[in-house]
Amino acid sequence: MEKQITRCPRCEQPLLVTELTCDACGVQVRGRFERGCRFCALEPEHRRLLDVFLSCRGVLRDMEQVLGLSYPTVRNRVDALLAALGYAPSGAEPEPAEDVGARRQAVLDRLQAGEITPEEAAVALRQLAR
């Protein structure tokens, strides 16, 4: 994805779009224009997360695999992305017990396969217990 310049490189304040130009005929329109695409104004890490979110059809467990992160970390990053887009938090709804059990087993499987250390597994299991 191309990076859109949204902040002043000197003072970090938001930039204002004041001119649009037609590449075909050279017409220039001056004024004060809205930015339009709020997704383009996201920080690069949020744009990457949005891309992964869409490619995984919003399934956080699939995002875990693609990003190589724990479920709680993925969920926190998606919450941060939603906040950056101006969406209100969805609230703390309890997760179904079968999902927690499946994720607990996934942590144990990763530990057995040597993909994570015992300390990392302990942290992940503690986070699941919350």
C-alpha positions as CSV (number, residue, x, y, z in Angstrom):
1,M,0.0,0.0,0.0
2,E,1.2,3.5,-0.8
3,K,1.7,5.8,2.2
4,Q,-0.4,8.9,2.2
5,I,1.2,11.9,3.8
6,T,-1.2,13.1,6.4
7,R,1.0,15.0,8.9
8,C,3.4,17.9,8.6
9,P,7.0,16.6,8.5
10,R,8.1,19.5,10.7
11,C,5.4,19.9,13.4
12,E,3.4,16.7,13.0
13,Q,0.1,18.6,12.7
14,P,-2.5,17.3,10.2
15,L,-2.0,18.5,6.7
16,L,-4.9,20.2,4.8
17,V,-5.7,19.4,1.2
18,T,-5.9,22.7,-0.7
19,E,-5.2,21.8,-4.3
20,L,-6.3,19.0,-6.7
21,T,-4.8,18.6,-10.2
22,C,-6.0,16.7,-13.2
23,D,-3.1,14.7,-14.8
24,A,-4.9,14.5,-18.1
25,C,-5.5,18.2,-18.9
26,G,-3.7,20.1,-16.1
27,V,-6.8,21.8,-14.6
28,Q,-6.1,22.8,-11.0
29,V,-8.8,23.3,-8.4
30,R,-7.9,25.2,-5.2
31,G,-9.9,25.3,-2.0
32,R,-10.2,23.3,1.3
33,F,-11.0,19.6,0.7
34,E,-11.9,16.7,2.9
35,R,-9.4,13.9,3.0
36,G,-11.9,11.3,1.8
37,C,-10.4,7.9,2.6
38,R,-9.9,7.4,6.3
39,F,-8.2,4.1,5.7
40,C,-5.4,5.8,3.8
41,A,-4.7,8.1,6.7
42,L,-4.1,5.1,9.1
43,E,-0.6,4.5,10.4
44,P,1.3,1.8,8.4
45,E,0.9,-0.9,11.1
46,H,-2.9,-0.3,11.3
47,R,-3.2,-0.5,7.5
48,R,-1.3,-3.8,7.5
49,L,-3.5,-5.2,10.3
50,L,-6.6,-4.1,8.3
51,D,-5.2,-5.9,5.3
52,V,-4.7,-9.1,7.3
53,F,-8.1,-8.7,8.9
54,L,-9.8,-8.5,5.5
55,S,-7.8,-11.4,4.1
56,C,-8.8,-13.6,7.1
57,R,-12.4,-12.4,6.8
58,G,-12.3,-11.1,10.3
59,V,-11.5,-14.4,11.9
60,L,-9.1,-13.5,14.8
61,R,-7.9,-17.1,15.2
62,D,-6.7,-17.0,11.5
63,M,-5.1,-13.7,12.1
64,E,-3.1,-15.3,15.0
65,Q,-1.6,-17.7,12.5
66,V,-0.8,-15.2,9.9
67,L,0.7,-12.7,12.3
68,G,2.3,-15.2,14.6
69,L,0.8,-13.5,17.7
70,S,-1.4,-14.6,20.5
71,Y,-5.2,-14.2,20.4
72,P,-5.2,-11.5,23.1
73,T,-2.5,-9.5,21.3
74,V,-4.4,-9.8,18.0
75,R,-7.6,-8.7,19.7
76,N,-5.9,-5.8,21.4
77,R,-4.5,-4.6,18.0
78,V,-7.9,-4.9,16.3
79,D,-9.4,-2.9,19.2
80,A,-6.7,-0.2,18.6
81,L,-7.4,-0.2,14.9
82,L,-11.1,0.3,15.6
83,A,-10.3,3.1,17.9
84,A,-8.1,4.7,15.3
85,L,-11.0,4.6,12.8
86,G,-13.3,6.2,15.4
87,Y,-15.4,3.2,16.2
88,A,-16.6,2.8,19.8
89,P,-15.4,-0.3,21.7
90,S,-17.8,-3.1,21.5
91,G,-17.7,-3.7,25.3
92,A,-16.3,-6.7,27.2
93,E,-18.5,-9.6,26.1
94,P,-17.5,-12.9,27.5
95,E,-15.9,-15.4,25.1
96,P,-17.7,-18.8,24.7
97,A,-16.1,-21.5,26.8
98,E,-15.4,-23.8,23.8
99,D,-13.3,-21.0,22.1
100,V,-11.3,-20.6,25.3
101,G,-10.7,-24.3,25.5
102,A,-9.7,-24.5,21.8
103,R,-7.2,-21.6,22.3
104,R,-5.8,-23.2,25.4
105,Q,-5.2,-26.4,23.5
106,A,-3.6,-24.4,20.7
107,V,-1.2,-22.9,23.2
108,L,-0.3,-26.4,24.5
109,D,0.1,-27.7,21.0
110,R,2.5,-24.9,20.1
111,L,4.5,-25.5,23.3
112,Q,4.7,-29.3,22.5
113,A,5.9,-28.5,19.0
114,G,8.6,-26.2,20.4
115,E,7.2,-23.1,18.7
116,I,7.0,-21.2,22.0
117,T,8.9,-21.4,25.3
118,P,7.3,-22.6,28.6
119,E,7.3,-19.1,29.8
120,E,5.5,-17.8,26.7
121,A,2.9,-20.6,27.1
122,A,2.4,-19.7,30.8
123,V,1.8,-16.1,29.9
124,A,-0.7,-17.0,27.1
125,L,-2.5,-19.4,29.4
126,R,-2.8,-16.8,32.2
127,Q,-4.2,-14.3,29.6
128,L,-6.8,-16.9,28.6
129,A,-7.9,-17.4,32.2
130,R,-8.8,-13.7,32.6
